[in-house]
Amino acid sequence: MEKSNFVDQIRIFCRSGHGGAGSKHFMRTKFNPQAGPDGGDGGRGGHIILRGNKNLWTLLHLRYYKNVLAENGEGGSGNNCTGRSGKDIIIEVPLGTVARDEETDELEAEILEDGQEIVWIRGGRGGLGNARFATPTNQAPEHAQPGEPGIEAWKVLELKVLADVGLVGFPNAGKSTLLSVISAAKPKIADYAFTTLTPQLGMVEYRGSQSFCVADLPGIIEGAAEGKGLGHRFLRHIERNSILLFVLPADSNDHMKEFQVLLNELEQYNPELLHKQFVIAVSKSDLLDDELKEAVSKELPQNVPHVFISAATNQGLSELKDLLWRTLNEPQQN
């Protein structure tokens, strides 16, 4: 596999800051050598925070950022002075990033909006100073709390591409060529399987200065749900797409079978994917005459809208954009 700057999964060791210890201190003044307890609280340990950044498209910037260690809180001191809190660490991630615990695989955070901040791993609380424990019956407490320890664990950050439309199809179905024609994206295009090894995003300009985002994803094959080919790496990126655009080449031997295989792989990976809105584009349609187009139309499922397109001749591209825009902006029927 070619070396890529698209990194969609990172494993990192995280440790939030320990809370500072509370102070055990007694005030001493010139005129009152037993003025009472004045030990301050310890400072909070630093949090580890995730922040969404719409200008990031990959986790590449975290590739060599393997240890994330937040600062510890400072201990309290006399005169009821609270220790300084540990400095928080903010990790900027692209929209569509999910955070999981490596050991339990539990979903801990999800970043979907620009500027969204989530306290991912909380720092330990600072301990209470002995001034907090003074009572009428115990006016000189000797006790102060230690700070809480921070949390440390191996974590996983995983990117699921956020796009309005996801292109789904077998290798060499013409997805990359389609994206290069309808948007400014420049995906690698060649006549062999798995040219696209990583997701490519393109903004499609629509009427009236409007636009929507299309993702060209690595080609699916039978067995992808079990991890064959690019397997799960491909399938997790389609979870966030509002519409799935199935690209079926005109020269396919059996269009309906190809569509059913693609549906089956999606269902095995995550049955909820079948609740998304589907559109079919029959690519390379410059190879078909009207009679063949009518025959192909009869093969396709009647409840899924379809359009015949050709990236080589621009046939049907305006119609496809109109269909995608209408589907994106119509309320989904339950």
Sequence and secondary structure as in RCSB ss.txt:
>XXXX:A:sequence
MEKSNFVDQIRIFCRSGHGGAGSKHFMRTKFNPQAGPDGGDGGRGGHIILRGNKNLWTLLHLRYYKNVLAENGEG
GSGNNCTGRSGKDIIIEVPLGTVARDEETDELEAEILEDGQEIVWIRGGRGGLGNARFATPTNQAPEHAQPGEPG
IEAWKVLELKVLADVGLVGFPNAGKSTLLSVISAAKPKIADYAFTTLTPQLGMVEYRGSQSFCVADLPGIIEGAA
EGKGLGHRFLRHIERNSILLFVLPADSNDHMKEFQVLLNELEQYNPELLHKQFVIAVSKSDLLDDELKEAVSKEL
PQNVPHVFISAATNQGLSELKDLLWRTLNEPQQN
>XXXX:A:secstr
    S   EEEEEEE          EE  SS TT EE          EEEEE TT  SSGGGTT  EEE      
 BTTTB       EEEEE TTEEEEETTT  EEEEE STT EEEEE        GGGG BTTBSS          
 EEEEEEEE    SEEEE  TTSSHHHHHHHHSS      SSTT   S EEEEEEEGGGEEEEEEE     TTGG
GT TTHHHHHGGGTT SEEEEEEETT S HHHHHHHHHHHHHHH GGGGGSEEEEEEESGGG  HHHHHHHHHHS
 TTS EEE BTTTTBTHHHHHHHHHHHHHS    
